[in-house]
């Protein structure tokens, strides 16, 4: 390498699809490195004058304090292990850029486009990411610490890894891509919680659980899949107390409709005992049906709540079995309601 060439070699060991390359570019002014690897301050027009070609490798670029506001010179380039510490990147275009292991510390990236960029193992520390666009970006193991977001910061509803589960991948590929997608979901939950956007955090939590449910079905782990399916419908994975309440009401109404048809219930008074039983609903007068249903509804409510007043009792083995099942399910649903309400306090 002659003295008028840069000669910088980036440290990109461990990245399988990239080999190290020695920078062949001419040195910049009186420095011993090119404009992309020099430690000297570079004015904004110089980057435009030395615009790289699409796909050009600028691995290990030193862009500390770089004034790249609104610039698109780095779009679709390779910037593995680049250092953007203190750079001004607001409204810059870094779409389709390979930014693996890149460092973004104390960066103004307000409105920056990272669309379809590869950000594996990239590090964001004290970065302003308000209104930034991360749609299509690969974010697995990207570290985002003390960053600022807003509701205009755009992330995919489903990480790209989840979209790659379509088709016929192998079991190992399903596991690897699903784990990458779950990691991104958890990271987004943490980010939105830290920035006080609890609804967004809940949305990404629910999407993560939906992914785990679909993965369980796909790998034929049916017990786990059924567990997730039940959690989804009954309490939206622990985030919706209204679903628990709805499930409880449906259970009460369902059991209330069964009691008169499966032996009936008996109301015990001071001197008499009245049994409410329906043999054939089509031949029973409407008034009798309504009275039997409302008495059964009352019994279903106290059975669900395990109050046990003793004024009404089930008649027959089937009615007793239904009452026992309702009591157990009622206790479970009330415990779930307490769990969901307690969990909602953290959001």
N, C-alpha and C positions, 0 to 999 in steps of 0.2 A: 504494500500500500504506500503510495507516494505521499509526500508531505502536504500536497494540496487536496487530499481526499480525507474524508471524515474518519473512517475506520472504526466507528462505534459498533460494538456487538452487543445486542440486547440479551438479557438473561431471561430466556423463555423456556428453560428446561421444564419438563413435565407436561408440556402442551403437545399432545400426540401428533396433531396434524400440522404442526409448525416446526421447522428447523431453524437454528440460529443462522443469521445472515449478517454479513459485514456491510456496513453502510458505505456505498461507493460515491456518495454525493460530494461535491466540491465544498471546501470549507467556506464559512461565511465571514467575509471581511477579514479582520486580522485575527480571528479566533482559530482554534485548531479543530473545530467541529463544524458540521453543516448547520444550516439554520434550524433544523429540527432537533439537533442534539447538543447544541451549544448551551453553556451556562449563562451566556450574556443575554441582556434584555433585547428582545426583537420587537420592532415597531409593527403595528398591525398591517400597514401596506406591504411589508416585506413578505408576510405569509401569502398574501394574494399574488404577489409577483412570482413566488415560487410554488404556486399551486400544484399539488401532487395529482397524478392520474388516478382514476378510479381503481381501487384494488391495490394501490401502491403500498409497500410495507414501510411504515414509519415506526416500527417496534422500538420501544424504549425511548420514545421522543420526550424531550425535556420541554414541557409547556408550562412551567411554573411562571405565574404572573402573566401569562399570555393574554393579550387583549384581543379576544376572538368574538366580541359581541356581534351577534347577527351574522356571523360568518358561516359559510358552507364549504370551506376549503377542505375540511377533514371528513366530509361525508363519504362513506363507502371506502374507507382506507383501513389498513391494519395498524392499530395502535396498541398492540399488546405491551403491557408493563409501562405504559406511558404515565407521566407524572403531570397532573393538571393542578397541582397545589396553588391556591391563590389566583387561579385563572378567572377571567371574566368571560363567561359563556352564555350570558343571557340571550335568548332567542337564536342561539347558534344551531346549526344543523349537524348532528352527529348520527344521522340515520344510517343503518346498514353498516355501521363501523364495528370492527373487531376491537373491543375495549377490555378484553380479558386481562385481569390483574392491574388494570389502570387505577390510579389513585386520584380521587377528587376530594381534596381537603380544603376547607375554607373557600369553596367555589360558589360563585354566583351563577347558577344554572337555571335561573327563572325563565320559563318558557322554552327551554332547550328541547330539541327533538332527539330522543334516543330510539326512535322507531326502528324495530327490527335489528337493533344493535345486539352484539354478544357481550354481556356484562358478567360472565362467569368470573367469580373471585374478585370483581372490582370492589373498590372501597370508597364509600361516600362518608365523609366525616365533616360535621358542621357545614353542610351544603344546603343552599337554598334551592329547593326543587319545586317551588310553587309553579303551577301551570306547566310543568315539564310533561313530556309525552313519552311514556315507556311502552306503548302498545306494540306488541310483537317482539319485545326485547326478551332476551334469555337472561333471567335473573338468578339462576341457581347459585347459591353460596355468595351472592353479592352482599357485602356488608354495608348496611345503611345505619349510621349511628348519629344521633342528634341532628337529624335532617328536618327541614321545614317542608311541610306539604300543605296543600289546600284542596278544596273540592274540585278544582280544575286540573289537578295533577292526574294524568290519565294512565291507568293500568288496564291490562286486559281483564275482562270478566272471567276468562279461563286462560291460564298460562299456556304458552305455546306447547309445553310438554304434554299437557292434557289433550290438545288437538292431535298430537302425534300418536296417541293411543288408538286412533282409528285405523282401520285396515286389519292386517293379520300379523301383528308383532309377536315375537316369541314371549314365553312366560317371563324370562329374565328381562327382556326389553319392557314389558308391561310394568314389572316391579320397579325398574330403574326410572322410567319416565314418570310413573305415578309418585314415586318418592320425591323426584325433582319438583313436580307440581305441588305436592303437599308442603314442601319446604317453602316455596314461594307464597302459598296461601298463608302459612303461619307468619312469615316475615311481614306480609301486608297487614295482617291482623295487628301485629305489634306496632307497626308504623302508625296506623290509623288510631290505635288506642293512645299512643304517645302524643298524637296531635289532636286528641279530644274529638275524633270523629267516630263515635261509638257505633253508629248505624252502619257505616262502611265496614268497620271491624267485624260486626255480626254477620254482614253479608258474606264476607270472605270466609268466616268460620263455617257458615252453612254450606258454602260451595266446597270447602275442603271435606266436610262430612259426606256430601253428595258424591264426591269423587271416590272416597273410601268405600261407600256403598256400592257404586258401580264397579269398582275394581274387585270387590268381594264376589259379586255376581259373575264377573268375567273369569275369575280364576276358580270358580265353582266352590267357593267357601261359603256354603249356603247358610250355615248357622250365624256367621258374622253378618252376612248380607241381610238376613231376617232381623237381626238385632238393630242394625242401622235403619232398616225400613220402618220398624216399629217406633224407633226414636224419632224418626222424621215425621211420621204421621201423628203421633201422640203429643209431642212437645217441641217439634222443629229443632231437634238436637239440643234441647235444654234452653232454648231462647224464647219460647212463646208460651206464657202462662195461659193465654186464651185457648190454645189448642188443648191443653190439659183440661180446662174447664169444659170445653166442647165435648171432649171424649167422655168426661164424667156424666154430662147431661145425656148423651146418647146411650151410655150404659144404663143409666137409671130408667130412661124411657123404654129401652129394649127389654129389660127385666120386668118392668111394670106390665108390658104387653104379654110376657110369657107366663107370669104367675097364674092368671085366671084360666089359662089353657092347659096347664100341667098339674092339675090337682086343686088349684085354687088357694085362697087364703081364708082364714077364719078369724073373725073379730069376736073377741070374748068380752061380754058385758057383765053386769052385776048378776043378772038372772038368766040371760040367754046367750047363745053363741050363734053368730050369723056367718055362714060360709058363702064366699063369692067365688063361684066356679062357672066357667062358660064351656059347655060341651060343644055347641055348634054356633059360631058367631053369626051365620047366615039366618038362623032361626030364632035368635035371641032378640028381644025388643031393644030398640036403641037406648031407652032410658036405663034399662038394666045393664047394658054394655058400658054406658058412661059411668054409672055408679060403681060397677066392678073395677073399671079402669082407674078411677080416681082413688078408690080404696087401695088398689094395687100400687098406684103411684106413691101414695103416702107410705105404704109398707116398703117400697123400693128405696125411697129416700132415707128412711131410718135404718134400713139394712145397709145401704151404701155408707152411711155415716157411722155405722156400728153403735147406734144409740141404744137399741134394744129395750124399748119401752115394755114390750110383752103384751100389749093390747091386741096385736094382730100376729098370727102365727101361720106359717106355710102348712099346707095340707098335702100329704103324699110325698113319696121319696124324690120325685123329680122336682117339685117345688122347693123342697128342702135343699137339694143339691144346687139349684140355681141361687138360692139365698146364700149358701155358703160361698159359692164362687163370687157372687157380687160383693160379699163382705171382704174377701181377700183382695179383689181388684179395687174396691173402694179405698182400702187402706193403702194400697200401692199408689193409686192415683193421687191421693191426698199428700202422700210423702213426696211424689214427683212435683206436685204443685209448690210445696214448700221449697224443694230444691231449686226449681226454676226461678221462683221469686227471689230466693237468696242469691242465686247466680247473677240475676239481672242487676243487682246492686253494683257489681264491679264494672258494668258498662256505663 
